[in-house]
Amino acid sequence: MVLEGDYPVHAQTFLDMRDIGFTNYPAEARVPGLPVAISEEFQKLYEGKTDAQETLDTIAGVVEDRSEK
């Protein structure tokens, strides 16, 4: 599907990640719920509901809050 029609920008990156496998970073994975919380914030960015700086600031706050627990 990724290769149908025009070759999308960075398509090979996604194919490489699929081929080698990708998992959460160890620092992220050891904090329960953190990967999901980060993904939810990035989803808002992808949907155009927030801008990049707001997303990064929010994620930094989420990481700080969850890391303290």
The 8 nearest C-alpha neighbors of each residue, nearest first, counted from 0:
[[1, 3, 2, 4, 6, 10, 7, 5],
 [2, 0, 3, 10, 7, 6, 14, 4],
 [1, 3, 0, 6, 4, 5, 7, 10],
 [4, 2, 0, 1, 5, 6, 7, 10],
 [5, 3, 2, 6, 1, 7, 0, 10],
 [4, 6, 7, 3, 2, 1, 8, 10],
 [5, 7, 2, 4, 8, 10, 3, 1],
 [8, 6, 10, 5, 9, 1, 2, 11],
 [7, 9, 10, 6, 11, 12, 5, 13],
 [8, 10, 12, 11, 7, 13, 6, 14],
 [11, 9, 7, 13, 12, 8, 14, 1],
 [10, 12, 14, 9, 13, 15, 8, 16],
 [13, 11, 15, 9, 10, 14, 16, 17],
 [14, 12, 16, 10, 15, 11, 17, 9],
 [13, 15, 11, 17, 12, 16, 18, 10],
 [16, 14, 18, 12, 17, 13, 11, 19],
 [17, 15, 13, 19, 14, 18, 20, 21],
 [16, 18, 14, 20, 15, 19, 13, 21],
 [17, 19, 15, 16, 20, 14, 13, 21],
 [20, 18, 16, 17, 15, 21, 14, 22],
 [21, 19, 17, 16, 18, 22, 15, 14],
 [22, 20, 16, 19, 23, 17, 18, 24],
 [21, 23, 24, 20, 25, 28, 16, 27],
 [22, 24, 28, 27, 25, 21, 34, 26],
 [23, 25, 27, 26, 28, 22, 29, 21],
 [26, 24, 28, 27, 29, 23, 22, 30],
 [27, 25, 24, 28, 29, 30, 23, 33],
 [28, 26, 24, 25, 29, 30, 34, 23],
 [27, 29, 25, 30, 26, 23, 24, 34],
 [28, 30, 27, 26, 31, 25, 33, 24],
 [29, 31, 28, 33, 27, 32, 66, 65],
 [32, 30, 33, 29, 28, 34, 65, 27],
 [31, 33, 35, 34, 36, 30, 28, 65],
 [32, 34, 36, 35, 31, 30, 37, 27],
 [35, 33, 37, 36, 32, 38, 27, 28],
 [36, 34, 38, 33, 32, 37, 39, 40],
 [35, 37, 33, 39, 38, 34, 32, 40],
 [36, 38, 34, 40, 39, 35, 58, 33],
 [39, 37, 35, 41, 40, 36, 42, 34],
 [40, 38, 42, 36, 37, 41, 35, 43],
 [39, 41, 37, 43, 42, 38, 54, 36],
 [40, 42, 44, 38, 43, 39, 45, 37],
 [41, 43, 45, 39, 44, 40, 38, 46],
 [44, 42, 46, 48, 40, 41, 45, 49],
 [43, 45, 49, 41, 47, 42, 46, 48],
 [46, 44, 42, 47, 43, 41, 48, 49],
 [45, 47, 43, 44, 48, 42, 49, 41],
 [48, 46, 44, 45, 49, 43, 50, 42],
 [47, 49, 43, 46, 44, 50, 45, 42],
 [50, 48, 44, 47, 43, 53, 54, 51],
 [49, 51, 53, 52, 44, 54, 47, 48],
 [52, 50, 54, 53, 55, 44, 49, 56],
 [53, 51, 55, 54, 50, 56, 49, 57],
 [52, 54, 56, 50, 51, 55, 57, 49],
 [55, 53, 51, 57, 52, 56, 58, 50],
 [54, 56, 58, 52, 57, 53, 59, 51],
 [57, 55, 59, 53, 54, 58, 52, 60],
 [58, 56, 60, 54, 59, 55, 53, 61],
 [57, 59, 61, 55, 60, 56, 62, 54],
 [58, 60, 56, 62, 57, 61, 55, 63],
 [61, 59, 63, 57, 58, 62, 64, 56],
 [60, 62, 58, 64, 63, 59, 65, 57],
 [63, 61, 59, 65, 60, 64, 66, 58],
 [62, 64, 60, 66, 61, 65, 59, 67],
 [65, 63, 61, 67, 62, 66, 60, 68],
 [64, 66, 62, 67, 68, 63, 61, 30],
 [67, 65, 63, 68, 64, 62, 30, 61],
 [66, 68, 65, 64, 63, 62, 30, 61],
 [67, 66, 65, 64, 30, 63, 31, 62]]
